[in-house]
Amino acid sequence: MHQGKSAGGISYGYRLDRQPLPDGTHMTGDRVIDPEQAAVIRRIFAEYDKGKSARTIAMGLNHDGIPAPRARSGTGPGTWSFSTISGNWKRGTGILNNELYIGKLVWNRQRFVKNVDCH
């Protein structure tokens, strides 16, 4: 999270910019907008603004064959769900509740504690 760079996951609509540096290494943590995914983000907000529910928006994205966020990485089912779009407003999850889409970077939004003593 140094200098506004991504130290972890990257939100849908963005990708990491891995430009080569003079020393042969690559830049790390710089976000750039993914134009294809950004169009999907704009569609989601426009449809929500017109009164469509997250469930209806998800159904439309699936009907149109638009890959869900985790489909490309192979870590998810490949389909949109209402929770991907609406998420949880208290936790700032889901596309509609992610403050990154209004230009605000939020650090340490979630915290996971593992108890190694627990069996």
C-alpha positions in Angstrom: 0.0 0.0 0.0 3.0 2.2 -0.3 2.4 5.4 -2.4 -1.2 4.3 -3.3 -0.1 1.1 -5.0 -1.9 -2.2 -4.7 -0.3 -4.6 -2.3 -2.9 -7.3 -2.7 -5.9 -8.1 -4.8 -7.0 -5.9 -7.6 -10.6 -4.9 -8.1 -12.7 -5.8 -11.1 -12.3 -3.1 -13.8 -8.6 -2.7 -13.1 -5.4 -4.6 -13.9 -1.8 -4.3 -12.7 0.6 -2.3 -14.9 3.8 -4.3 -15.1 6.0 -2.0 -17.2 9.7 -2.9 -17.4 12.1 -0.7 -15.5 15.7 0.2 -16.6 17.2 -2.3 -14.2 15.3 -5.2 -15.8 12.7 -5.6 -13.1 9.1 -4.6 -13.5 6.9 -2.0 -11.8 4.7 -3.5 -9.1 1.4 -2.4 -7.7 0.3 0.2 -10.2 -3.3 0.0 -11.2 -4.6 0.8 -14.7 -8.2 0.7 -15.9 -9.1 -2.3 -17.9 -11.3 -0.8 -20.7 -13.4 -4.0 -21.3 -14.1 -4.5 -17.6 -14.7 -0.7 -17.1 -17.5 -0.9 -19.6 -19.1 -3.6 -17.5 -18.8 -1.5 -14.4 -20.4 1.5 -16.1 -23.2 -0.8 -17.3 -23.8 -2.1 -13.8 -24.0 1.4 -12.3 -26.2 2.7 -15.2 -28.7 -0.2 -14.8 -28.8 0.2 -11.1 -29.4 3.9 -11.5 -32.4 3.0 -13.7 -33.9 1.0 -10.9 -32.7 -2.6 -11.8 -31.9 -4.9 -8.8 -28.6 -6.5 -8.4 -30.2 -9.9 -9.2 -31.7 -8.6 -12.4 -28.3 -7.0 -13.4 -26.5 -10.2 -12.7 -29.0 -12.2 -14.8 -28.5 -9.8 -17.7 -24.7 -10.0 -17.5 -24.9 -13.8 -17.5 -27.4 -13.8 -20.4 -25.1 -11.7 -22.4 -22.1 -14.1 -21.7 -20.0 -11.5 -19.8 -17.4 -13.3 -17.7 -17.7 -12.7 -14.0 -14.7 -11.3 -12.1 -13.2 -14.6 -10.9 -14.0 -16.5 -14.1 -10.9 -15.2 -15.9 -8.6 -16.4 -13.1 -10.3 -19.8 -12.8 -11.0 -19.3 -9.1 -14.8 -18.8 -9.4 -17.9 -20.2 -11.0 -17.8 -17.9 -14.1 -21.2 -16.5 -13.5 -22.4 -13.2 -12.0 -24.4 -13.3 -8.7 -26.3 -10.6 -7.0 -23.8 -10.6 -4.2 -20.9 -9.9 -6.6 -22.8 -6.7 -7.6 -24.4 -5.6 -4.3 -22.0 -7.2 -1.8 -22.3 -5.9 1.8 -22.5 -2.2 2.3 -21.1 -2.4 5.9 -18.0 -4.1 4.7 -17.7 -2.1 1.5 -17.9 -5.2 -0.7 -19.5 -5.8 -4.1 -19.2 -3.5 -7.1 -21.9 -1.1 -6.0 -20.3 -0.6 -2.5 -16.7 -0.5 -3.5 -15.4 3.0 -2.9 -12.7 2.5 -5.5 -15.3 3.1 -8.2 -15.8 6.7 -6.9 -12.1 7.3 -6.7 -11.5 6.5 -3.0 -8.8 4.0 -2.0 -9.7 2.3 1.2 -7.0 0.4 3.1 -7.4 -2.4 5.7 -11.1 -2.7 4.9 -11.1 -6.3 6.1 -9.1 -8.1 8.7 -8.8 -11.9 9.1 -7.3 -13.4 12.2 -6.3 -17.0 12.3 -6.0 -18.8 15.6 -3.3 -21.3 15.3 -4.1 -22.8 18.7 -7.6 -23.7 17.6 -8.0 -27.4 16.5 
